[in-house]
Amino acid sequence: MYGTGFGKTLSPDGSVVRCPVSGSECLVLAKALLYPLGIALDDEYVYWVTTGTPNQNDDGAVMRVAR
């Protein structure tokens, strides 16, 4: 299972994580992100967007990391 979080869900510090369905801890794939949201996967990468700093229109991004 893959997820994003910024204080209320799987990852409290603005991270993208991969977690097993049960058992061991989550693996952090990326951290220190500005409000990551959404997850998309293909054979090679995990993609997400960051909304950026609140009240600014120019610092969000589409990002990826190898699966």
PDBQT receptor file of N, H, CA, C and O in Angstrom, charges set to zero:
ATOM      1  N   MET A   1       0.844  -1.162   0.000  1.00  0.00    +0.000 N 
ATOM      2  CA  MET A   1       0.000   0.000   0.000  1.00  0.00    +0.000 C 
ATOM      3  C   MET A   1       0.896   1.233   0.000  1.00  0.00    +0.000 C 
ATOM      4  O   MET A   1       1.874   1.296   0.745  1.00  0.00    +0.000 OA
ATOM      5  N   TYR A   2       0.564   2.199  -0.825  1.00  0.00    +0.000 N 
ATOM      6  H   TYR A   2      -0.230   2.148  -1.430  1.00  0.00    +0.000 HD
ATOM      7  CA  TYR A   2       1.292   3.463  -0.885  1.00  0.00    +0.000 C 
ATOM      8  C   TYR A   2       0.407   4.560  -0.325  1.00  0.00    +0.000 C 
ATOM      9  O   TYR A   2      -0.817   4.493  -0.438  1.00  0.00    +0.000 OA
ATOM     10  N   GLY A   3       1.019   5.570   0.278  1.00  0.00    +0.000 N 
ATOM     11  H   GLY A   3       2.013   5.624   0.370  1.00  0.00    +0.000 HD
ATOM     12  CA  GLY A   3       0.230   6.664   0.819  1.00  0.00    +0.000 C 
ATOM     13  C   GLY A   3       1.041   7.932   0.973  1.00  0.00    +0.000 C 
ATOM     14  O   GLY A   3       2.271   7.923   0.928  1.00  0.00    +0.000 OA
ATOM     15  N   THR A   4       0.314   9.023   1.156  1.00  0.00    +0.000 N 
ATOM     16  H   THR A   4      -0.685   9.029   1.192  1.00  0.00    +0.000 HD
ATOM     17  CA  THR A   4       0.926  10.318   1.439  1.00  0.00    +0.000 C 
ATOM     18  C   THR A   4       0.359  10.826   2.746  1.00  0.00    +0.000 C 
ATOM     19  O   THR A   4      -0.706  10.381   3.175  1.00  0.00    +0.000 OA
ATOM     20  N   GLY A   5       1.045  11.741   3.378  1.00  0.00    +0.000 N 
ATOM     21  H   GLY A   5       1.910  12.102   3.029  1.00  0.00    +0.000 HD
ATOM     22  CA  GLY A   5       0.525  12.289   4.608  1.00  0.00    +0.000 C 
ATOM     23  C   GLY A   5       1.210  13.573   4.999  1.00  0.00    +0.000 C 
ATOM     24  O   GLY A   5       2.361  13.817   4.638  1.00  0.00    +0.000 OA
ATOM     25  N   PHE A   6       0.488  14.393   5.742  1.00  0.00    +0.000 N 
ATOM     26  H   PHE A   6      -0.447  14.195   6.035  1.00  0.00    +0.000 HD
ATOM     27  CA  PHE A   6       1.080  15.604   6.291  1.00  0.00    +0.000 C 
ATOM     28  C   PHE A   6       0.514  15.913   7.663  1.00  0.00    +0.000 C 
ATOM     29  O   PHE A   6       0.149  17.050   7.963  1.00  0.00    +0.000 OA
ATOM     30  N   GLY A   7       0.447  14.885   8.485  1.00  0.00    +0.000 N 
ATOM     31  H   GLY A   7       0.744  13.962   8.241  1.00  0.00    +0.000 HD
ATOM     32  CA  GLY A   7       0.071  15.106   9.867  1.00  0.00    +0.000 C 
ATOM     33  C   GLY A   7      -1.176  14.376  10.322  1.00  0.00    +0.000 C 
ATOM     34  O   GLY A   7      -1.406  14.267  11.526  1.00  0.00    +0.000 OA
ATOM     35  N   LYS A   8      -2.002  13.865   9.393  1.00  0.00    +0.000 N 
ATOM     36  H   LYS A   8      -1.815  13.953   8.414  1.00  0.00    +0.000 HD
ATOM     37  CA  LYS A   8      -3.251  13.243   9.805  1.00  0.00    +0.000 C 
ATOM     38  C   LYS A   8      -3.376  11.790   9.371  1.00  0.00    +0.000 C 
ATOM     39  O   LYS A   8      -4.288  11.099   9.825  1.00  0.00    +0.000 OA
ATOM     40  N   THR A   9      -2.490  11.304   8.507  1.00  0.00    +0.000 N 
ATOM     41  H   THR A   9      -1.749  11.865   8.139  1.00  0.00    +0.000 HD
ATOM     42  CA  THR A   9      -2.663   9.947   7.986  1.00  0.00    +0.000 C 
ATOM     43  C   THR A   9      -1.415   9.120   8.201  1.00  0.00    +0.000 C 
ATOM     44  O   THR A   9      -0.800   9.211   9.263  1.00  0.00    +0.000 OA
ATOM     45  N   LEU A  10      -1.027   8.326   7.243  1.00  0.00    +0.000 N 
ATOM     46  H   LEU A  10      -1.528   8.251   6.380  1.00  0.00    +0.000 HD
ATOM     47  CA  LEU A  10       0.076   7.381   7.404  1.00  0.00    +0.000 C 
ATOM     48  C   LEU A  10       1.393   8.036   7.790  1.00  0.00    +0.000 C 
ATOM     49  O   LEU A  10       2.136   7.504   8.615  1.00  0.00    +0.000 OA
ATOM     50  N   SER A  11       1.682   9.171   7.207  1.00  0.00    +0.000 N 
ATOM     51  H   SER A  11       1.079   9.603   6.537  1.00  0.00    +0.000 HD
ATOM     52  CA  SER A  11       2.998   9.772   7.360  1.00  0.00    +0.000 C 
ATOM     53  C   SER A  11       2.874  11.194   7.879  1.00  0.00    +0.000 C 
ATOM     54  O   SER A  11       2.360  12.056   7.167  1.00  0.00    +0.000 OA
ATOM     55  N   PRO A  12       3.328  11.467   9.096  1.00  0.00    +0.000 N 
ATOM     56  CA  PRO A  12       3.076  12.755   9.726  1.00  0.00    +0.000 C 
ATOM     57  C   PRO A  12       3.965  13.902   9.282  1.00  0.00    +0.000 C 
ATOM     58  O   PRO A  12       3.753  15.027   9.735  1.00  0.00    +0.000 OA
ATOM     59  N   ASP A  13       4.952  13.679   8.418  1.00  0.00    +0.000 N 
ATOM     60  H   ASP A  13       5.125  12.765   8.050  1.00  0.00    +0.000 HD
ATOM     61  CA  ASP A  13       5.906  14.752   8.143  1.00  0.00    +0.000 C 
ATOM     62  C   ASP A  13       5.973  15.175   6.677  1.00  0.00    +0.000 C 
ATOM     63  O   ASP A  13       7.010  15.677   6.241  1.00  0.00    +0.000 OA
ATOM     64  N   GLY A  14       4.929  14.994   5.921  1.00  0.00    +0.000 N 
ATOM     65  H   GLY A  14       4.087  14.586   6.275  1.00  0.00    +0.000 HD
ATOM     66  CA  GLY A  14       4.960  15.355   4.519  1.00  0.00    +0.000 C 
ATOM     67  C   GLY A  14       5.763  14.357   3.707  1.00  0.00    +0.000 C 
ATOM     68  O   GLY A  14       6.711  14.730   3.016  1.00  0.00    +0.000 OA
ATOM     69  N   SER A  15       5.388  13.099   3.787  1.00  0.00    +0.000 N 
ATOM     70  H   SER A  15       4.618  12.796   4.348  1.00  0.00    +0.000 HD
ATOM     71  CA  SER A  15       6.140  12.043   3.131  1.00  0.00    +0.000 C 
ATOM     72  C   SER A  15       5.260  11.209   2.216  1.00  0.00    +0.000 C 
ATOM     73  O   SER A  15       4.032  11.239   2.298  1.00  0.00    +0.000 OA
ATOM     74  N   VAL A  16       5.926  10.463   1.343  1.00  0.00    +0.000 N 
ATOM     75  H   VAL A  16       6.924  10.439   1.277  1.00  0.00    +0.000 HD
ATOM     76  CA  VAL A  16       5.293   9.410   0.561  1.00  0.00    +0.000 C 
ATOM     77  C   VAL A  16       5.869   8.108   1.099  1.00  0.00    +0.000 C 
ATOM     78  O   VAL A  16       7.085   7.956   1.218  1.00  0.00    +0.000 OA
ATOM     79  N   VAL A  17       4.987   7.174   1.423  1.00  0.00    +0.000 N 
ATOM     80  H   VAL A  17       3.999   7.298   1.327  1.00  0.00    +0.000 HD
ATOM     81  CA  VAL A  17       5.423   5.939   2.070  1.00  0.00    +0.000 C 
ATOM     82  C   VAL A  17       4.849   4.712   1.364  1.00  0.00    +0.000 C 
ATOM     83  O   VAL A  17       3.826   4.782   0.683  1.00  0.00    +0.000 OA
ATOM     84  N   ARG A  18       5.538   3.587   1.550  1.00  0.00    +0.000 N 
ATOM     85  H   ARG A  18       6.368   3.530   2.103  1.00  0.00    +0.000 HD
ATOM     86  CA  ARG A  18       5.049   2.277   1.118  1.00  0.00    +0.000 C 
ATOM     87  C   ARG A  18       4.938   1.425   2.376  1.00  0.00    +0.000 C 
ATOM     88  O   ARG A  18       5.910   1.263   3.113  1.00  0.00    +0.000 OA
ATOM     89  N   CYS A  19       3.756   0.887   2.614  1.00  0.00    +0.000 N 
ATOM     90  H   CYS A  19       2.966   1.019   2.015  1.00  0.00    +0.000 HD
ATOM     91  CA  CYS A  19       3.512   0.109   3.825  1.00  0.00    +0.000 C 
ATOM     92  C   CYS A  19       2.995  -1.274   3.464  1.00  0.00    +0.000 C 
ATOM     93  O   CYS A  19       2.201  -1.420   2.535  1.00  0.00    +0.000 OA
ATOM     94  N   PRO A  20       3.438  -2.278   4.188  1.00  0.00    +0.000 N 
ATOM     95  CA  PRO A  20       2.866  -3.605   3.982  1.00  0.00    +0.000 C 
ATOM     96  C   PRO A  20       1.421  -3.620   4.476  1.00  0.00    +0.000 C 
ATOM     97  O   PRO A  20       1.039  -2.807   5.318  1.00  0.00    +0.000 OA
ATOM     98  N   VAL A  21       0.626  -4.539   3.954  1.00  0.00    +0.000 N 
ATOM     99  H   VAL A  21       0.936  -5.199   3.270  1.00  0.00    +0.000 HD
ATOM    100  CA  VAL A  21      -0.764  -4.635   4.383  1.00  0.00    +0.000 C 
ATOM    101  C   VAL A  21      -0.834  -4.936   5.880  1.00  0.00    +0.000 C 
ATOM    102  O   VAL A  21      -1.701  -4.420   6.585  1.00  0.00    +0.000 OA
ATOM    103  N   SER A  22       0.078  -5.769   6.355  1.00  0.00    +0.000 N 
ATOM    104  H   SER A  22       0.782  -6.189   5.783  1.00  0.00    +0.000 HD
ATOM    105  CA  SER A  22       0.171  -6.021   7.793  1.00  0.00    +0.000 C 
ATOM    106  C   SER A  22       1.618  -6.362   8.109  1.00  0.00    +0.000 C 
ATOM    107  O   SER A  22       2.372  -6.804   7.242  1.00  0.00    +0.000 OA
ATOM    108  N   GLY A  23       1.983  -6.155   9.338  1.00  0.00    +0.000 N 
ATOM    109  H   GLY A  23       1.370  -5.797  10.042  1.00  0.00    +0.000 HD
ATOM    110  CA  GLY A  23       3.318  -6.565   9.744  1.00  0.00    +0.000 C 
ATOM    111  C   GLY A  23       4.253  -5.399   9.997  1.00  0.00    +0.000 C 
ATOM    112  O   GLY A  23       4.001  -4.573  10.874  1.00  0.00    +0.000 OA
ATOM    113  N   SER A  24       5.329  -5.331   9.233  1.00  0.00    +0.000 N 
ATOM    114  H   SER A  24       5.534  -6.003   8.520  1.00  0.00    +0.000 HD
ATOM    115  CA  SER A  24       6.431  -4.413   9.536  1.00  0.00    +0.000 C 
ATOM    116  C   SER A  24       6.088  -2.955   9.248  1.00  0.00    +0.000 C 
ATOM    117  O   SER A  24       4.998  -2.636   8.772  1.00  0.00    +0.000 OA
ATOM    118  N   GLU A  25       7.037  -2.087   9.548  1.00  0.00    +0.000 N 
ATOM    119  H   GLU A  25       7.922  -2.346   9.935  1.00  0.00    +0.000 HD
ATOM    120  CA  GLU A  25       6.841  -0.650   9.431  1.00  0.00    +0.000 C 
ATOM    121  C   GLU A  25       6.859  -0.178   7.985  1.00  0.00    +0.000 C 
ATOM    122  O   GLU A  25       7.287  -0.895   7.080  1.00  0.00    +0.000 OA
ATOM    123  N   CYS A  26       6.383   1.049   7.793  1.00  0.00    +0.000 N 
ATOM    124  H   CYS A  26       6.035   1.632   8.528  1.00  0.00    +0.000 HD
ATOM    125  CA  CYS A  26       6.356   1.671   6.470  1.00  0.00    +0.000 C 
ATOM    126  C   CYS A  26       7.758   2.088   6.048  1.00  0.00    +0.000 C 
ATOM    127  O   CYS A  26       8.596   2.429   6.882  1.00  0.00    +0.000 OA
ATOM    128  N   LEU A  27       8.000   2.055   4.748  1.00  0.00    +0.000 N 
ATOM    129  H   LEU A  27       7.319   1.778   4.070  1.00  0.00    +0.000 HD
ATOM    130  CA  LEU A  27       9.241   2.532   4.157  1.00  0.00    +0.000 C 
ATOM    131  C   LEU A  27       8.985   3.914   3.577  1.00  0.00    +0.000 C 
ATOM    132  O   LEU A  27       8.083   4.087   2.758  1.00  0.00    +0.000 OA
ATOM    133  N   VAL A  28       9.774   4.903   3.999  1.00  0.00    +0.000 N 
ATOM    134  H   VAL A  28      10.507   4.762   4.665  1.00  0.00    +0.000 HD
ATOM    135  CA  VAL A  28       9.631   6.265   3.492  1.00  0.00    +0.000 C 
ATOM    136  C   VAL A  28      10.332   6.353   2.145  1.00  0.00    +0.000 C 
ATOM    137  O   VAL A  28      11.527   6.079   2.043  1.00  0.00    +0.000 OA
ATOM    138  N   LEU A  29       9.586   6.736   1.107  1.00  0.00    +0.000 N 
ATOM    139  H   LEU A  29       8.615   6.958   1.190  1.00  0.00    +0.000 HD
ATOM    140  CA  LEU A  29      10.134   6.875  -0.243  1.00  0.00    +0.000 C 
ATOM    141  C   LEU A  29      10.594   8.301  -0.527  1.00  0.00    +0.000 C 
ATOM    142  O   LEU A  29      11.536   8.513  -1.290  1.00  0.00    +0.000 OA
ATOM    143  N   ALA A  30       9.932   9.273   0.084  1.00  0.00    +0.000 N 
ATOM    144  H   ALA A  30       9.166   9.100   0.705  1.00  0.00    +0.000 HD
ATOM    145  CA  ALA A  30      10.298  10.693  -0.054  1.00  0.00    +0.000 C 
ATOM    146  C   ALA A  30       9.805  11.413   1.188  1.00  0.00    +0.000 C 
ATOM    147  O   ALA A  30       8.762  11.059   1.738  1.00  0.00    +0.000 OA
ATOM    148  N   LYS A  31      10.553  12.432   1.642  1.00  0.00    +0.000 N 
ATOM    149  H   LYS A  31      11.400  12.719   1.196  1.00  0.00    +0.000 HD
ATOM    150  CA  LYS A  31      10.152  13.136   2.862  1.00  0.00    +0.000 C 
ATOM    151  C   LYS A  31      10.376  14.632   2.718  1.00  0.00    +0.000 C 
ATOM    152  O   LYS A  31      10.937  15.099   1.727  1.00  0.00    +0.000 OA
ATOM    153  N   ALA A  32       9.929  15.373   3.718  1.00  0.00    +0.000 N 
ATOM    154  H   ALA A  32       9.473  14.994   4.523  1.00  0.00    +0.000 HD
ATOM    155  CA  ALA A  32      10.036  16.832   3.766  1.00  0.00    +0.000 C 
ATOM    156  C   ALA A  32       9.354  17.481   2.564  1.00  0.00    +0.000 C 
ATOM    157  O   ALA A  32       9.896  18.401   1.953  1.00  0.00    +0.000 OA
ATOM    158  N   LEU A  33       8.158  16.991   2.233  1.00  0.00    +0.000 N 
ATOM    159  H   LEU A  33       7.717  16.244   2.729  1.00  0.00    +0.000 HD
ATOM    160  CA  LEU A  33       7.397  17.501   1.092  1.00  0.00    +0.000 C 
ATOM    161  C   LEU A  33       6.358  18.514   1.557  1.00  0.00    +0.000 C 
ATOM    162  O   LEU A  33       5.889  18.456   2.694  1.00  0.00    +0.000 OA
ATOM    163  N   LEU A  34       6.004  19.436   0.678  1.00  0.00    +0.000 N 
ATOM    164  H   LEU A  34       6.384  19.483  -0.246  1.00  0.00    +0.000 HD
ATOM    165  CA  LEU A  34       4.981  20.429   0.981  1.00  0.00    +0.000 C 
ATOM    166  C   LEU A  34       3.603  19.894   0.607  1.00  0.00    +0.000 C 
ATOM    167  O   LEU A  34       3.163  20.039  -0.533  1.00  0.00    +0.000 OA
ATOM    168  N   TYR A  35       2.929  19.278   1.565  1.00  0.00    +0.000 N 
ATOM    169  H   TYR A  35       3.287  19.160   2.491  1.00  0.00    +0.000 HD
ATOM    170  CA  TYR A  35       1.569  18.796   1.411  1.00  0.00    +0.000 C 
ATOM    171  C   TYR A  35       1.386  17.866   0.217  1.00  0.00    +0.000 C 
ATOM    172  O   TYR A  35       0.719  18.227  -0.752  1.00  0.00    +0.000 OA
ATOM    173  N   PRO A  36       1.973  16.671   0.280  1.00  0.00    +0.000 N 
ATOM    174  CA  PRO A  36       1.803  15.715  -0.813  1.00  0.00    +0.000 C 
ATOM    175  C   PRO A  36       0.372  15.166  -0.843  1.00  0.00    +0.000 C 
ATOM    176  O   PRO A  36      -0.237  14.919   0.198  1.00  0.00    +0.000 OA
ATOM    177  N   LEU A  37      -0.140  14.984  -2.044  1.00  0.00    +0.000 N 
ATOM    178  H   LEU A  37       0.355  15.184  -2.890  1.00  0.00    +0.000 HD
ATOM    179  CA  LEU A  37      -1.498  14.459  -2.229  1.00  0.00    +0.000 C 
ATOM    180  C   LEU A  37      -1.529  13.503  -3.408  1.00  0.00    +0.000 C 
ATOM    181  O   LEU A  37      -0.815  13.692  -4.393  1.00  0.00    +0.000 OA
ATOM    182  N   GLY A  38      -2.350  12.487  -3.303  1.00  0.00    +0.000 N 
ATOM    183  H   GLY A  38      -2.930  12.333  -2.503  1.00  0.00    +0.000 HD
ATOM    184  CA  GLY A  38      -2.585  11.590  -4.419  1.00  0.00    +0.000 C 
ATOM    185  C   GLY A  38      -1.410  10.688  -4.725  1.00  0.00    +0.000 C 
ATOM    186  O   GLY A  38      -0.259  11.035  -4.461  1.00  0.00    +0.000 OA
ATOM    187  N   ILE A  39      -1.705   9.542  -5.278  1.00  0.00    +0.000 N 
ATOM    188  H   ILE A  39      -2.640   9.260  -5.492  1.00  0.00    +0.000 HD
ATOM    189  CA  ILE A  39      -0.683   8.572  -5.650  1.00  0.00    +0.000 C 
ATOM    190  C   ILE A  39      -1.099   7.972  -6.993  1.00  0.00    +0.000 C 
ATOM    191  O   ILE A  39      -2.267   7.644  -7.205  1.00  0.00    +0.000 OA
ATOM    192  N   ALA A  40      -0.143   7.836  -7.879  1.00  0.00    +0.000 N 
ATOM    193  H   ALA A  40       0.806   8.102  -7.707  1.00  0.00    +0.000 HD
ATOM    194  CA  ALA A  40      -0.343   7.095  -9.123  1.00  0.00    +0.000 C 
ATOM    195  C   ALA A  40       0.884   6.216  -9.313  1.00  0.00    +0.000 C 
ATOM    196  O   ALA A  40       1.994   6.605  -8.950  1.00  0.00    +0.000 OA
ATOM    197  N   LEU A  41       0.687   5.042  -9.878  1.00  0.00    +0.000 N 
ATOM    198  H   LEU A  41      -0.214   4.726 -10.173  1.00  0.00    +0.000 HD
ATOM    199  CA  LEU A  41       1.778   4.086 -10.048  1.00  0.00    +0.000 C 
ATOM    200  C   LEU A  41       1.859   3.627 -11.501  1.00  0.00    +0.000 C 
ATOM    201  O   LEU A  41       0.844   3.517 -12.188  1.00  0.00    +0.000 OA
ATOM    202  N   ASP A  42       3.069   3.365 -11.953  1.00  0.00    +0.000 N 
ATOM    203  H   ASP A  42       3.894   3.454 -11.395  1.00  0.00    +0.000 HD
ATOM    204  CA  ASP A  42       3.260   2.595 -13.168  1.00  0.00    +0.000 C 
ATOM    205  C   ASP A  42       4.288   1.513 -12.849  1.00  0.00    +0.000 C 
ATOM    206  O   ASP A  42       4.584   1.282 -11.677  1.00  0.00    +0.000 OA
ATOM    207  N   ASP A  43       4.827   0.860 -13.839  1.00  0.00    +0.000 N 
ATOM    208  H   ASP A  43       4.587   1.048 -14.791  1.00  0.00    +0.000 HD
ATOM    209  CA  ASP A  43       5.753  -0.242 -13.580  1.00  0.00    +0.000 C 
ATOM    210  C   ASP A  43       7.045   0.198 -12.899  1.00  0.00    +0.000 C 
ATOM    211  O   ASP A  43       7.679  -0.604 -12.212  1.00  0.00    +0.000 OA
ATOM    212  N   GLU A  44       7.450   1.463 -13.075  1.00  0.00    +0.000 N 
ATOM    213  H   GLU A  44       6.935   2.114 -13.633  1.00  0.00    +0.000 HD
ATOM    214  CA  GLU A  44       8.730   1.933 -12.567  1.00  0.00    +0.000 C 
ATOM    215  C   GLU A  44       8.655   2.959 -11.446  1.00  0.00    +0.000 C 
ATOM    216  O   GLU A  44       9.549   3.012 -10.601  1.00  0.00    +0.000 OA
ATOM    217  N   TYR A  45       7.607   3.775 -11.422  1.00  0.00    +0.000 N 
ATOM    218  H   TYR A  45       6.881   3.732 -12.108  1.00  0.00    +0.000 HD
ATOM    219  CA  TYR A  45       7.592   4.934 -10.530  1.00  0.00    +0.000 C 
ATOM    220  C   TYR A  45       6.312   5.051  -9.722  1.00  0.00    +0.000 C 
ATOM    221  O   TYR A  45       5.266   4.502 -10.068  1.00  0.00    +0.000 OA
ATOM    222  N   VAL A  46       6.442   5.801  -8.616  1.00  0.00    +0.000 N 
ATOM    223  H   VAL A  46       7.292   6.247  -8.334  1.00  0.00    +0.000 HD
ATOM    224  CA  VAL A  46       5.320   6.280  -7.820  1.00  0.00    +0.000 C 
ATOM    225  C   VAL A  46       5.258   7.787  -8.069  1.00  0.00    +0.000 C 
ATOM    226  O   VAL A  46       6.269   8.474  -7.924  1.00  0.00    +0.000 OA
ATOM    227  N   TYR A  47       4.090   8.310  -8.439  1.00  0.00    +0.000 N 
ATOM    228  H   TYR A  47       3.269   7.752  -8.557  1.00  0.00    +0.000 HD
ATOM    229  CA  TYR A  47       3.906   9.735  -8.736  1.00  0.00    +0.000 C 
ATOM    230  C   TYR A  47       2.965  10.351  -7.706  1.00  0.00    +0.000 C 
ATOM    231  O   TYR A  47       2.093   9.667  -7.170  1.00  0.00    +0.000 OA
ATOM    232  N   TRP A  48       3.139  11.630  -7.434  1.00  0.00    +0.000 N 
ATOM    233  H   TRP A  48       3.848  12.185  -7.870  1.00  0.00    +0.000 HD
ATOM    234  CA  TRP A  48       2.234  12.373  -6.568  1.00  0.00    +0.000 C 
ATOM    235  C   TRP A  48       2.371  13.852  -6.896  1.00  0.00    +0.000 C 
ATOM    236  O   TRP A  48       3.263  14.252  -7.643  1.00  0.00    +0.000 OA
ATOM    237  N   VAL A  49       1.489  14.652  -6.337  1.00  0.00    +0.000 N 
ATOM    238  H   VAL A  49       0.764  14.327  -5.730  1.00  0.00    +0.000 HD
ATOM    239  CA  VAL A  49       1.593  16.104  -6.462  1.00  0.00    +0.000 C 
ATOM    240  C   VAL A  49       1.792  16.691  -5.080  1.00  0.00    +0.000 C 
ATOM    241  O   VAL A  49       1.392  16.098  -4.078  1.00  0.00    +0.000 OA
ATOM    242  N   THR A  50       2.410  17.853  -5.030  1.00  0.00    +0.000 N 
ATOM    243  H   THR A  50       2.735  18.335  -5.844  1.00  0.00    +0.000 HD
ATOM    244  CA  THR A  50       2.465  18.624  -3.789  1.00  0.00    +0.000 C 
ATOM    245  C   THR A  50       1.688  19.905  -4.038  1.00  0.00    +0.000 C 
ATOM    246  O   THR A  50       1.806  20.520  -5.098  1.00  0.00    +0.000 OA
ATOM    247  N   THR A  51       0.887  20.305  -3.048  1.00  0.00    +0.000 N 
ATOM    248  H   THR A  51       0.791  19.806  -2.186  1.00  0.00    +0.000 HD
ATOM    249  CA  THR A  51       0.108  21.530  -3.199  1.00  0.00    +0.000 C 
ATOM    250  C   THR A  51       0.931  22.757  -2.883  1.00  0.00    +0.000 C 
ATOM    251  O   THR A  51       0.527  23.871  -3.216  1.00  0.00    +0.000 OA
ATOM    252  N   GLY A  52       2.074  22.579  -2.248  1.00  0.00    +0.000 N 
ATOM    253  H   GLY A  52       2.402  21.674  -1.977  1.00  0.00    +0.000 HD
ATOM    254  CA  GLY A  52       2.953  23.700  -1.950  1.00  0.00    +0.000 C 
ATOM    255  C   GLY A  52       2.541  24.465  -0.711  1.00  0.00    +0.000 C 
ATOM    256  O   GLY A  52       1.696  24.020   0.065  1.00  0.00    +0.000 OA
ATOM    257  N   THR A  53       3.145  25.608  -0.545  1.00  0.00    +0.000 N 
ATOM    258  H   THR A  53       3.831  25.969  -1.176  1.00  0.00    +0.000 HD
ATOM    259  CA  THR A  53       2.889  26.465   0.608  1.00  0.00    +0.000 C 
ATOM    260  C   THR A  53       1.496  27.073   0.512  1.00  0.00    +0.000 C 
ATOM    261  O   THR A  53       1.133  27.607  -0.536  1.00  0.00    +0.000 OA
ATOM    262  N   PRO A  54       0.709  27.005   1.582  1.00  0.00    +0.000 N 
ATOM    263  CA  PRO A  54      -0.618  27.625   1.543  1.00  0.00    +0.000 C 
ATOM    264  C   PRO A  54      -0.540  29.103   1.137  1.00  0.00    +0.000 C 
ATOM    265  O   PRO A  54       0.393  29.815   1.509  1.00  0.00    +0.000 OA
ATOM    266  N   ASN A  55      -1.534  29.540   0.374  1.00  0.00    +0.000 N 
ATOM    267  H   ASN A  55      -2.291  28.962   0.072  1.00  0.00    +0.000 HD
ATOM    268  CA  ASN A  55      -1.673  30.929  -0.084  1.00  0.00    +0.000 C 
ATOM    269  C   ASN A  55      -0.615  31.352  -1.097  1.00  0.00    +0.000 C 
ATOM    270  O   ASN A  55      -0.431  32.549  -1.318  1.00  0.00    +0.000 OA
ATOM    271  N   GLN A  56       0.080  30.415  -1.713  1.00  0.00    +0.000 N 
ATOM    272  H   GLN A  56      -0.069  29.442  -1.534  1.00  0.00    +0.000 HD
ATOM    273  CA  GLN A  56       0.996  30.732  -2.808  1.00  0.00    +0.000 C 
ATOM    274  C   GLN A  56       0.564  29.919  -4.016  1.00  0.00    +0.000 C 
ATOM    275  O   GLN A  56       0.040  28.815  -3.867  1.00  0.00    +0.000 OA
ATOM    276  N   ASN A  57       0.776  30.446  -5.191  1.00  0.00    +0.000 N 
ATOM    277  H   ASN A  57       1.202  31.343  -5.312  1.00  0.00    +0.000 HD
ATOM    278  CA  ASN A  57       0.294  29.788  -6.396  1.00  0.00    +0.000 C 
ATOM    279  C   ASN A  57       1.396  29.148  -7.220  1.00  0.00    +0.000 C 
ATOM    280  O   ASN A  57       1.117  28.604  -8.288  1.00  0.00    +0.000 OA
ATOM    281  N   ASP A  58       2.639  29.196  -6.760  1.00  0.00    +0.000 N 
ATOM    282  H   ASP A  58       2.866  29.638  -5.892  1.00  0.00    +0.000 HD
ATOM    283  CA  ASP A  58       3.711  28.800  -7.669  1.00  0.00    +0.000 C 
ATOM    284  C   ASP A  58       4.713  27.795  -7.128  1.00  0.00    +0.000 C 
ATOM    285  O   ASP A  58       5.768  27.617  -7.736  1.00  0.00    +0.000 OA
ATOM    286  N   ASP A  59       4.433  27.131  -6.012  1.00  0.00    +0.000 N 
ATOM    287  H   ASP A  59       3.576  27.276  -5.518  1.00  0.00    +0.000 HD
ATOM    288  CA  ASP A  59       5.440  26.203  -5.515  1.00  0.00    +0.000 C 
ATOM    289  C   ASP A  59       4.938  24.767  -5.346  1.00  0.00    +0.000 C 
ATOM    290  O   ASP A  59       5.576  23.982  -4.644  1.00  0.00    +0.000 OA
ATOM    291  N   GLY A  60       3.832  24.409  -5.957  1.00  0.00    +0.000 N 
ATOM    292  H   GLY A  60       3.313  25.047  -6.527  1.00  0.00    +0.000 HD
ATOM    293  CA  GLY A  60       3.403  23.026  -6.004  1.00  0.00    +0.000 C 
ATOM    294  C   GLY A  60       4.154  22.316  -7.128  1.00  0.00    +0.000 C 
ATOM    295  O   GLY A  60       4.766  22.968  -7.973  1.00  0.00    +0.000 OA
ATOM    296  N   ALA A  61       4.110  20.979  -7.142  1.00  0.00    +0.000 N 
ATOM    297  H   ALA A  61       3.612  20.448  -6.456  1.00  0.00    +0.000 HD
ATOM    298  CA  ALA A  61       4.858  20.243  -8.157  1.00  0.00    +0.000 C 
ATOM    299  C   ALA A  61       4.268  18.859  -8.368  1.00  0.00    +0.000 C 
ATOM    300  O   ALA A  61       3.574  18.327  -7.502  1.00  0.00    +0.000 OA
ATOM    301  N   VAL A  62       4.552  18.280  -9.532  1.00  0.00    +0.000 N 
ATOM    302  H   VAL A  62       5.116  18.712 -10.236  1.00  0.00    +0.000 HD
ATOM    303  CA  VAL A  62       4.324  16.867  -9.788  1.00  0.00    +0.000 C 
ATOM    304  C   VAL A  62       5.670  16.191  -9.584  1.00  0.00    +0.000 C 
ATOM    305  O   VAL A  62       6.677  16.624 -10.145  1.00  0.00    +0.000 OA
ATOM    306  N   MET A  63       5.693  15.123  -8.777  1.00  0.00    +0.000 N 
ATOM    307  H   MET A  63       4.875  14.771  -8.321  1.00  0.00    +0.000 HD
ATOM    308  CA  MET A  63       6.958  14.483  -8.414  1.00  0.00    +0.000 C 
ATOM    309  C   MET A  63       6.870  12.982  -8.624  1.00  0.00    +0.000 C 
ATOM    310  O   MET A  63       5.782  12.425  -8.768  1.00  0.00    +0.000 OA
ATOM    311  N   ARG A  64       8.039  12.328  -8.639  1.00  0.00    +0.000 N 
ATOM    312  H   ARG A  64       8.923  12.780  -8.522  1.00  0.00    +0.000 HD
ATOM    313  CA  ARG A  64       8.073  10.872  -8.749  1.00  0.00    +0.000 C 
ATOM    314  C   ARG A  64       9.304  10.323  -8.036  1.00  0.00    +0.000 C 
ATOM    315  O   ARG A  64      10.274  11.036  -7.781  1.00  0.00    +0.000 OA
ATOM    316  N   VAL A  65       9.231   9.019  -7.721  1.00  0.00    +0.000 N 
ATOM    317  H   VAL A  65       8.443   8.439  -7.928  1.00  0.00    +0.000 HD
ATOM    318  CA  VAL A  65      10.342   8.289  -7.146  1.00  0.00    +0.000 C 
ATOM    319  C   VAL A  65      10.237   6.854  -7.662  1.00  0.00    +0.000 C 
ATOM    320  O   VAL A  65       9.140   6.367  -7.931  1.00  0.00    +0.000 OA
ATOM    321  N   ALA A  66      11.359   6.194  -7.797  1.00  0.00    +0.000 N 
ATOM    322  H   ALA A  66      12.251   6.591  -7.578  1.00  0.00    +0.000 HD
ATOM    323  CA  ALA A  66      11.358   4.802  -8.249  1.00  0.00    +0.000 C 
ATOM    324  C   ALA A  66      10.617   3.923  -7.248  1.00  0.00    +0.000 C 
ATOM    325  O   ALA A  66      10.719   4.115  -6.036  1.00  0.00    +0.000 OA
ATOM    326  N   ARG A  67       9.873   2.961  -7.773  1.00  0.00    +0.000 N 
ATOM    327  H   ARG A  67       9.790   2.805  -8.757  1.00  0.00    +0.000 HD
ATOM    328  CA  ARG A  67       9.124   2.033  -6.901  1.00  0.00    +0.000 C 
ATOM    329  C   ARG A  67      10.073   1.178  -6.117  1.00  0.00    +0.000 C 
ATOM    330  O   ARG A  67       9.639   0.337  -5.330  1.00  0.00    +0.000 OA
TER     331      ARG A  67
